[in-house]
Amino acid sequence: MTPPATARPVFLVGSRDDEHISHLARRIEALGVETLVVDTLAFPGQTRLALTEGLDGITVNGQRLGVPGAVYLRSVYTHPLAFGVDADEDMDADWRTTLVAFREKATLLRGLLGRWEALGVPFYNPESTSWRIQKPLQLALLAQAGLPVPETLWTNDAEAVRRFAAGRRVAYKPVGGGAATRALGPEDLSEDRLAALSAAPVTFQSLLPGEDVRVYVLDGEVIASIRILSQAIDFRQNEERVESFALPPEVAAQCLRATQVLGLRWTGMDLKRDAEGTLRILELNESPMFLGFDARAGTDILGHLARGLVQAARAPRP
């Protein structure tokens, strides 16, 4: 029997305290592959990072790193509003200096990730895909590829909203996320309410009344499909039942095509049924949460992801 190929370590980029990072590290190590956590939440306060001019000239906490076998990118925490970041006191004391510090952090961390990508390291997912993940672009790319998406308007133009909402039910939500989706009512079309668009644009979308579905794709394979039953427009925190189910082959093919269009090796994607029963793609997430779905739906997304990272780390590279 041929022994398994020796694997380089898998690097996990994110917070050491993030349970997705800690669970994944334990599962990978149980498969016989070492892991290294690059704690980006603790950088620059506690994590020490040094880069020299060579692509592989990387030191973390005084340890010279070799080239990883694979990289899992959870989060780089490069904005004061990022989930898990506590920058309120710094922003109140000196917002300008704080924003400059976050900009410098982001530039160095993206340079680090870019080096590994330039070296050909398998990435789940690289920073270079992030521009395609922005929702006003990703849905346009999916629609251009012939995939089913809901009719959507991103705007700060009050008249455009009135035209879009005429004769249809509409949901609205932030462009960048962070707040629940709500149904657009007549009161939201008043002059006073629409005047708020002068402060920030908003996403307006045809309201889809059907069930919610979450699909996970890894390395060109659907590894989990989950039905979420909820009476709320936004199922988050309102789940009544979460269950695994078999995805119809034509929908599975659409999900795989969507990941190809956006260049993702790994994603959790949200779909929702319209009034005619068609599942439409709402969003692909480049770093989805999954432990809660494993616990409630009996799936093993964690195991699939760990095995995928190990397989990538053991694969021969030029």
Backbone torsions as a table, in degrees:
resi	resn	phi	psi	omega
1	MET	NA	132.3	179.7
2	THR	-75.1	127.2	179.6
3	PRO	-67.4	151.5	179.7
4	PRO	-62.7	147.5	179.6
5	ALA	-63.0	143.1	176.9
6	THR	-67.0	132.3	-176.4
7	ALA	-104.8	138.9	167.5
8	ARG	-72.3	160.6	-179.7
9	PRO	-62.9	153.1	171.7
10	VAL	-95.0	126.6	178.3
11	PHE	-94.8	131.7	179.2
12	LEU	-112.2	118.3	-173.9
13	VAL	-105.4	114.5	-177.7
14	GLY	161.2	-161.4	-179.9
15	SER	-85.6	134.9	176.7
16	ARG	-61.3	-26.4	-179.1
17	ASP	-85.6	-6.3	177.6
18	ASP	-72.6	123.9	-175.7
19	GLU	-65.0	-25.6	176.0
20	HIS	-65.8	-38.8	176.7
21	ILE	-67.4	-48.5	-175.1
22	SER	-67.5	-41.6	177.9
23	HIS	-64.8	-40.9	-179.0
24	LEU	-66.9	-40.7	178.4
25	ALA	-59.6	-45.2	-179.3
26	ARG	-64.3	-40.8	-177.6
27	ARG	-68.3	-39.8	178.8
28	ILE	-65.2	-44.1	-179.0
29	GLU	-66.3	-30.6	175.4
30	ALA	-65.9	-21.3	177.3
31	LEU	-90.6	5.6	173.3
32	GLY	90.6	16.6	-179.6
33	VAL	-120.3	135.9	179.9
34	GLU	-73.3	153.1	174.7
35	THR	-126.1	157.8	173.0
36	LEU	-138.3	125.9	179.2
37	VAL	-94.3	120.7	171.9
38	VAL	-95.0	101.4	-171.7
39	ASP	-79.4	95.0	-176.9
40	THR	-78.7	-20.1	175.2
41	LEU	-71.6	-33.6	-179.5
42	ALA	-83.5	-2.4	178.6
43	PHE	-95.0	134.5	6.4
44	PRO	-96.6	3.4	-174.7
45	GLY	-63.2	-40.7	-175.9
46	GLN	-124.2	-41.1	177.0
47	THR	-74.5	126.8	178.6
48	ARG	-102.2	126.7	-176.2
49	LEU	-128.7	132.5	178.1
50	ALA	-134.7	129.6	178.1
51	LEU	-120.9	133.9	172.5
52	THR	-108.2	-174.0	-169.3
53	GLU	-71.8	-25.4	177.9
54	GLY	-72.5	147.6	-179.2
55	LEU	-57.0	-34.2	-179.0
56	ASP	-97.8	13.1	178.4
57	GLY	-83.2	74.5	-172.6
58	ILE	-129.0	127.6	177.5
59	THR	-127.0	131.2	176.1
60	VAL	-121.9	122.7	-178.9
61	ASN	50.9	42.2	176.8
62	GLY	80.8	-1.6	-179.1
63	GLN	-102.9	122.5	176.7
64	ARG	-72.5	124.4	-176.8
65	LEU	-91.1	140.5	167.9
66	GLY	-83.1	-176.3	178.2
67	VAL	-77.0	125.6	-178.2
68	PRO	-69.0	158.5	175.3
69	GLY	-79.1	-31.1	177.3
70	ALA	-162.9	157.8	179.8
71	VAL	-129.1	129.8	172.0
72	TYR	-107.2	118.4	-178.5
73	LEU	-101.6	109.5	177.4
74	ARG	-89.1	-55.8	178.4
75	SER	-164.8	150.3	175.3
76	VAL	-108.7	-7.1	172.5
77	TYR	53.0	52.3	-172.9
78	THR	-104.6	21.6	177.4
79	HIS	-143.8	142.3	-178.8
80	PRO	-62.6	-17.4	177.5
81	LEU	-94.7	-0.7	-178.5
82	ALA	-62.1	144.4	179.8
83	PHE	-58.9	129.9	179.2
84	GLY	94.3	-12.2	-179.5
85	VAL	-88.4	132.8	176.7
86	ASP	-115.1	92.6	-177.3
87	ALA	-121.9	16.0	-174.8
88	ASP	-60.5	-47.0	-177.8
89	GLU	-64.4	-42.6	179.1
90	ASP	-64.1	-40.4	179.3
91	MET	-66.4	-40.2	178.8
92	ASP	-66.2	-37.3	-177.5
93	ALA	-73.8	-42.4	-176.8
94	ASP	-162.9	86.4	-173.4
95	TRP	-66.0	-34.6	-177.0
96	ARG	-66.7	-48.5	178.9
97	THR	-63.6	-37.2	179.3
98	THR	-64.1	-43.5	178.5
99	LEU	-65.2	-37.4	176.4
100	VAL	-63.6	-41.9	179.2
101	ALA	-62.9	-41.1	177.2
102	PHE	-65.5	-36.4	177.5
103	ARG	-63.4	-42.5	179.7
104	GLU	-66.1	-40.8	176.5
105	LYS	-60.3	-47.3	-178.2
106	ALA	-61.3	-41.6	-177.9
107	THR	-63.6	-42.8	-178.8
108	LEU	-69.9	-42.9	-178.8
109	LEU	-66.4	-38.4	178.1
110	ARG	-69.0	-31.6	173.1
111	GLY	-65.0	-40.6	177.3
112	LEU	-61.3	-49.7	-179.2
113	LEU	-64.2	-38.7	178.5
114	GLY	-63.8	-33.7	176.9
115	ARG	-62.6	-46.2	-179.9
116	TRP	-64.1	-38.9	177.7
117	GLU	-64.6	-40.8	179.1
118	ALA	-63.8	-27.5	178.5
119	LEU	-82.0	-0.8	177.8
120	GLY	84.0	18.3	-179.7
121	VAL	-72.9	132.5	175.2
122	PRO	-61.2	130.1	-174.1
123	PHE	-120.9	137.8	176.7
124	TYR	-127.6	81.2	-5.9
125	ASN	-115.8	158.5	-179.5
126	PRO	-76.6	157.4	175.8
127	GLU	-60.8	-25.4	-176.4
128	SER	-65.9	-15.1	177.0
129	THR	-87.4	-9.1	-168.8
130	SER	-64.2	-30.3	-179.5
131	TRP	-67.0	-28.4	179.5
132	ARG	-81.2	-14.3	-176.5
133	ILE	-82.9	-18.6	178.9
134	GLN	-56.6	127.0	-167.9
135	LYS	-57.8	-40.2	178.4
136	PRO	-62.9	-23.3	176.3
137	LEU	-91.7	-44.9	-173.2
138	GLN	-62.5	-40.0	179.1
139	LEU	-68.5	-33.4	176.5
140	ALA	-66.3	-40.4	178.0
141	LEU	-66.0	-40.1	179.1
142	LEU	-66.4	-42.9	178.0
143	ALA	-63.0	-41.0	178.9
144	GLN	-61.5	-31.0	179.0
145	ALA	-82.7	2.7	177.7
146	GLY	83.3	16.0	-179.4
147	LEU	-90.2	148.8	-175.8
148	PRO	-76.1	118.5	175.4
149	VAL	-131.7	157.5	178.2
150	PRO	-75.7	152.9	173.9
151	GLU	-64.8	129.1	-170.9
152	THR	-139.6	144.5	176.2
153	LEU	-129.5	127.8	172.7
154	TRP	-112.0	121.6	-172.2
155	THR	-163.9	162.3	165.2
156	ASN	-119.9	17.1	-176.7
157	ASP	-99.8	110.4	-176.2
158	ALA	-60.1	-40.6	-178.9
159	GLU	-67.4	-34.7	176.4
160	ALA	-63.9	-36.0	178.0
161	VAL	-66.2	-45.3	-179.8
162	ARG	-61.1	-41.7	178.7
163	ARG	-65.2	-42.5	-177.9
164	PHE	-65.3	-37.6	-174.2
165	ALA	-82.5	-12.0	-175.6
166	ALA	-63.7	120.2	174.2
167	GLY	76.7	15.2	179.9
168	ARG	-147.0	159.2	173.0
169	ARG	-84.5	136.2	-173.3
170	VAL	-131.9	142.6	171.0
171	ALA	-108.9	153.9	176.4
172	TYR	-136.3	152.7	-175.6
173	LYS	-163.2	166.6	178.5
174	PRO	-64.3	154.3	177.0
175	VAL	-68.0	-41.5	-177.2
176	GLY	-97.9	3.9	-179.9
177	GLY	86.5	179.3	177.1
178	GLY	107.7	-7.4	176.9
179	ALA	-141.5	159.2	-175.6
180	ALA	-69.8	151.8	173.8
181	THR	-76.5	138.1	-179.1
182	ARG	-129.2	157.0	175.0
183	ALA	-81.5	137.6	178.3
184	LEU	-79.6	123.0	178.8
185	GLY	-108.4	170.1	179.3
186	PRO	-55.3	-35.7	-179.3
187	GLU	-65.7	-25.0	179.8
188	ASP	-75.1	-12.7	179.9
189	LEU	-97.2	8.5	177.9
190	SER	-72.3	161.4	179.6
191	GLU	-58.8	-43.0	-177.3
192	ASP	-63.8	-45.0	-178.4
193	ARG	-67.0	-45.1	-177.6
194	LEU	-70.5	-19.2	176.6
195	ALA	-64.0	-22.8	178.4
196	ALA	-64.4	-18.7	178.1
197	LEU	-65.2	-17.7	178.1
198	SER	-70.7	-16.1	178.4
199	ALA	-91.9	-32.5	-178.7
200	ALA	-165.1	145.0	176.2
201	PRO	-72.6	164.4	-177.3
202	VAL	-137.5	153.7	173.6
203	THR	-92.0	128.2	173.8
204	PHE	-119.1	133.6	-171.4
205	GLN	-144.3	143.1	174.5
206	SER	-53.8	129.3	-177.7
207	LEU	-74.9	122.8	179.5
208	LEU	-99.7	121.3	-171.4
209	PRO	-87.6	-7.1	-171.3
210	GLY	-86.6	-168.8	-175.5
211	GLU	-69.9	158.5	176.5
212	ASP	-98.1	142.7	179.9
213	VAL	-134.0	135.3	173.3
214	ARG	-114.2	129.7	-179.1
215	VAL	-124.0	133.8	176.5
216	TYR	-110.6	131.4	179.1
217	VAL	-122.6	135.3	178.9
218	LEU	-138.3	122.7	176.4
219	ASP	48.7	48.0	174.5
220	GLY	76.6	19.8	-180.0
221	GLU	-137.7	136.1	172.1
222	VAL	-75.0	116.5	-176.8
223	ILE	-102.1	-12.9	176.7
224	ALA	-163.7	140.5	172.7
225	SER	-135.2	129.5	-167.7
226	ILE	-132.4	132.1	176.1
227	ARG	-97.1	131.5	-179.3
228	ILE	-117.2	115.6	-178.9
229	LEU	-97.1	124.7	-177.6
230	SER	-157.1	146.6	176.0
231	GLN	-87.1	-11.4	-176.5
232	ALA	-84.9	154.7	175.4
233	ILE	-64.2	-41.7	177.4
234	ASP	-107.6	113.9	-172.3
235	PHE	-71.5	-18.9	-175.4
236	ARG	-59.3	126.1	-176.0
237	GLN	70.2	6.4	-178.6
238	ASN	-127.7	21.2	-177.5
239	GLU	-70.2	130.2	175.3
240	GLU	-96.4	-36.5	176.3
241	ARG	-152.7	140.1	178.9
242	VAL	-128.4	121.9	-174.0
243	GLU	-144.9	145.7	175.2
244	SER	-74.5	144.6	176.1
245	PHE	-151.0	163.4	-178.7
246	ALA	-82.4	122.4	-179.9
247	LEU	-76.9	132.1	176.2
248	PRO	-55.8	141.0	-175.6
249	PRO	-54.1	-38.5	-177.8
250	GLU	-68.7	-32.7	177.2
251	VAL	-73.1	-40.0	176.5
252	ALA	-58.3	-42.1	178.6
253	ALA	-63.2	-38.4	177.8
254	GLN	-64.8	-39.7	179.5
255	CYS	-64.5	-42.4	178.0
256	LEU	-64.5	-40.5	178.8
257	ARG	-63.8	-38.7	-180.0
258	ALA	-62.6	-41.6	178.8
259	THR	-65.5	-35.3	177.4
260	GLN	-66.2	-42.7	-178.7
261	VAL	-60.5	-39.2	-177.0
262	LEU	-92.3	-4.5	176.1
263	GLY	73.6	34.4	-177.4
264	LEU	-102.6	137.2	172.3
265	ARG	-86.6	-20.7	-171.8
266	TRP	-151.5	132.8	179.8
267	THR	-159.7	156.0	164.0
268	GLY	-114.9	125.6	-175.3
269	MET	-122.1	143.5	-180.0
270	ASP	-102.8	132.0	175.7
271	LEU	-127.6	157.4	178.8
272	LYS	-148.9	142.5	-178.3
273	ARG	-80.8	138.8	173.6
274	ASP	-87.3	-176.1	-176.1
275	ALA	-64.3	-24.1	179.4
276	GLU	-90.9	-1.0	177.5
277	GLY	94.7	0.8	178.9
278	THR	-78.5	131.3	174.2
279	LEU	-79.9	120.1	179.7
280	ARG	-110.0	142.9	-175.7
281	ILE	-82.3	121.4	178.2
282	LEU	-90.7	-38.4	-171.5
283	GLU	-170.4	145.7	167.0
284	LEU	-113.4	131.2	-178.5
285	ASN	-105.1	130.5	-177.4
286	GLU	-81.0	-13.7	177.0
287	SER	-144.8	70.1	-172.8
288	PRO	-76.5	150.8	169.4
289	MET	-77.2	151.3	-176.3
290	PHE	-146.8	-17.2	-175.4
291	LEU	-63.0	-39.2	179.3
292	GLY	-63.9	-38.7	178.0
293	PHE	-69.5	-38.4	175.1
294	ASP	-58.2	-43.9	-176.8
295	ALA	-67.3	-37.9	-173.4
296	ARG	-91.8	-30.4	-175.1
297	ALA	-103.8	-5.5	179.8
298	GLY	73.8	18.9	178.0
299	THR	-83.9	173.1	177.2
300	ASP	-131.3	57.7	178.1
301	ILE	-62.9	-40.2	177.8
302	LEU	-56.0	-47.5	-179.1
303	GLY	-63.7	-42.9	178.1
304	HIS	-60.8	-44.6	-178.1
305	LEU	-65.7	-43.0	178.4
306	ALA	-60.8	-45.7	-179.6
307	ARG	-66.0	-36.2	177.9
308	GLY	-64.7	-41.4	178.3
309	LEU	-66.3	-40.0	178.4
310	VAL	-64.6	-45.2	178.8
311	GLN	-60.1	-42.7	178.4
312	ALA	-63.7	-39.5	-178.3
313	ALA	-69.0	-27.7	-177.9
314	ARG	-91.3	-12.3	-177.1
315	ALA	-70.0	138.7	177.9
316	PRO	-65.4	141.7	177.2
317	ARG	-128.6	148.2	179.4
318	PRO	-63.5	NA	NA
